[in-house]
Amino acid sequence: MAALLLGSVMKRSGRWLLPCPVATPRVYSRGEGRTCAASGALITSQDKPRAAEELPYVSFLELLYRLVFQGFYSRMHELQLYEKQRYGPIYRDGLKSVSVNTPDLLEELLRNDEKFPCRGDMSLWKEYRDMKGVGYGPFTVEGEDWYNLRAMLNKRMLHPKDSAQYGRTINDVVTDFIKRIYYLRQSSLTGELVTDMANEFYRLSLEGIASILFETRLGCLEKEIPAGTQDFINSIAQMFSNSMAVLVTPKWSRNVLPYWGRYIAAWEGIFSFAKKLIDKKLVVIQQHVDNNQGVEGEYLTYLLSNTQMSIKNVYGSITELLLAGVDTTSNTLTWTLHLLSKNPQIQGRLYNEVSTFIPADRIPSAEEVTQMPYLRAVVKEALRMYPVVPMNARIIIDKNVTIGGYHFKKNTAFTFCHYAISHDEDTFPEPFIFKPERWLRDGRKKPHPFGSIPFGFGVRGCVGRRIAELEMYMVLFRLIRLFEIKPDPTMDEVKCINRTVLIPDQPLNLHFVDRGCAG
Ligand code: HEM
């Protein structure tokens, strides 16, 4: 999903391969007058907003130089910090977009968002759908059609009460995951080591989201993944890994270079897998209708039988929900366990909470697990330090806006530098230190509401947020109650790289030391 977000950021200028004149970055100018969100300077109310052209400017060639020669390509989140220091809180970036990197400016922008917010050019994903006559989903549809689609998708998903109904389904998946962890550690030389946690959490997240969306199990947590499911996983990886190449190579090269063919074949694999499962459900529903039986079920049944959604759009939507929910949730869980393993005191405090909240032999319900302040704070802080989607975007299409004292015409594209924002020192003192306490409501001052918004904001914000949170709370609760998580001392220092989602630069191995607890 994040690959898609980044793709839309990079593509929307429609000219990102064309060279631009090299610009000399201007030193960020501090205005005079009343307080301006961009500069912190005072400007009087009579002052006119400045022209966007007055902003500091990064040329495309400079960007290219930084990505290729300074090595920021896989550290684009760090480029946000570098550019913030160099150009200030708002500047025109190398992709014909305006980058913002403070909580105040982000708030100003998002409060100016439109009724049908637009994230950017989605033509890369739309192309396959148009070619094959497949329907659109929440990422690819725009305008009023998007609004109507979201109204249907939000039900049974967006509200905490909606997601709570999946508590049992998720707990069943988590139970299988815990069994798998026992199996993996027992198979290791030390009897405690589990290797490549991101891969394990990927299996968990896919199984979890699929069991909600398709109301069926895929077998991702079995010792051997079923062949069809493995093909589907491979197709997702192939689609993402070829996206960037397809985006940056000209259309004429599609018959010459291998990327386009692989990209299309990957989508074929993704859609045919999803279609098979959806069609299976349709047959079951039809049988119930034919036998005058009630039609009951979870998300897919609701979409197929309770909404006006066309079958084409059900295929499109379910597929996009599935793609959005897996690498985001799995990498967030990976970072959370990494941070807990490195901070035993914090892990100890979390253990205190999970071991006293409910009796040790009981599995928490969805309602219970979402009421645990420290568990919630741990996940929130992990997402602040590693916002799995480190960059997002909007195009303000229909109106002129003034942001940070600068005037922007309709159709201006904005890039949100979430990594720089959630490491803003004024908002989060010691931003590189893991401190879940920042988020506790125990009388301390609350951080800026736009300081860390890992799920986005407003009507176009993440539809799967509550499900992702529920799944993360449930699995962390049970892991921490059962095991003390320790780092693998043979590993080098784990660094963060940007593969459009923030991932560890090496497979993360962890020790799961049994606490001797029942549940
Ligand atoms: C830790 C887990 C997750 C994170 C951090 C995350 C983050 C995000 C972010 C930042 C956006 C863009 C929001 C905006 O533009 O304002 C987004 C959109 C979206 N997410 Fe998530 N997400 C997560 C899990 C999920 C899951 C589990 C699902 C599916 C059930 C999902 C489905 C979607 C969809 C469909 C959109 C596009 C919404 C639209 O354009 O209308 N996400 N997510």
Residues whose N, C-alpha, C, O or C-beta is under 5 A from the ligand:
A	BS01	HEM	P138 F139 E320 L321 A324 G325 T328 T329 T332 V388 V389 P454 F455 G456 F457 R460 G461 C462 V463 G464 R465 A468
